[in-house]
Amino acid sequence: MSDASAPSSGHAAPPARASGPRGIQSIELGYRILTAIQQGPDAVALKTIAARAGMSPSAVHNYLASFVRTGMVGADARGQYRLGPSLAALGLAAARQVDHYELIRAKAVALSDDTGLGVAVLTWSALGPVIVFNRPDPRNHVFELRNGPVSFLSTAGGHVFAAWLPREATRPVAQRELGQGATDGECDRLLDSIQATVRAAGHSDVMLDALPGYGALSVPVWNAQDALAYALTITAPVELMDKRPDGPHLKRLVLAGQELCRLLGAPPRRWAP
């Protein structure tokens, strides 16, 4: 299907890029359809795909006919669609070729550019949370984070891991930070409180003890095994960070985390709207 013959969606088209190659709109629309099917959770009806993609059912049906012929999408007797074997083969090849660290680094840099804030990516180790990539706040370069271990109980990324990792992994780290006198019960009560707060909000919100006046927000990033792989964090002086759920900073952080979950192959419940 040529770009000129691409069917009209009946919905407002996404905003045009400000710069870069013009591209082929029909390919980008097709990608939206595949992503709509990827949300699942099982086979998806045509009307649902169209609604998710922001296109008319007739336009989506034309794309699906080609996707079914190429094996990129499969259709069942009820007229519902799921991703097909051709895409599975491409996905397996991509899994071998894609550099996950570079993918995460690029998304973190883009998030920093979008928000104007500092960004850090953390993973978990036996010592607790570890920064594997960071980009300082470009406007307020007052301090410089270093890659490596950071506090568990007083960082936003640490609170993300406290909220979703197994207690047998997090309790020893919490006990070490609280001091030898801390009992298992004291550790568990603190971790229970962090877990309840973060899970209810879907993200962590922490004032950084080591950096007075600075705050941090962090979201979880899940992988294809539905395991918590990373915490994606933004940092800035509190007066410059918009923590409202519909504000630009938290909203962009959440969307970036969801997009990373999708690209890492996490189940749709971790990233779909």
Protein Blocks (a to p, Z undefined) as FASTA:
>chain_A
ZZklpccehiacddddfbdcebjfklmmmmmmmmmmmnmmmccdfklmmmmnopafklmm
mmmmmmmmnopaccdfkopacddfklmmmmmmmmmmpcfklmmmmmmmmmmmmnopacdd
ddddfkbccdfbdcddfklcmbccdeddddfklcfklmmmmmmmcfklmmmmmmmmnopk
lcfklmmmmmmmmmmmmmmnopacdddfklghiacdddddddfkopafbdcdddddfklp
cfbfkbmklmmmmmmmmmmmmmnopafklmpZZ
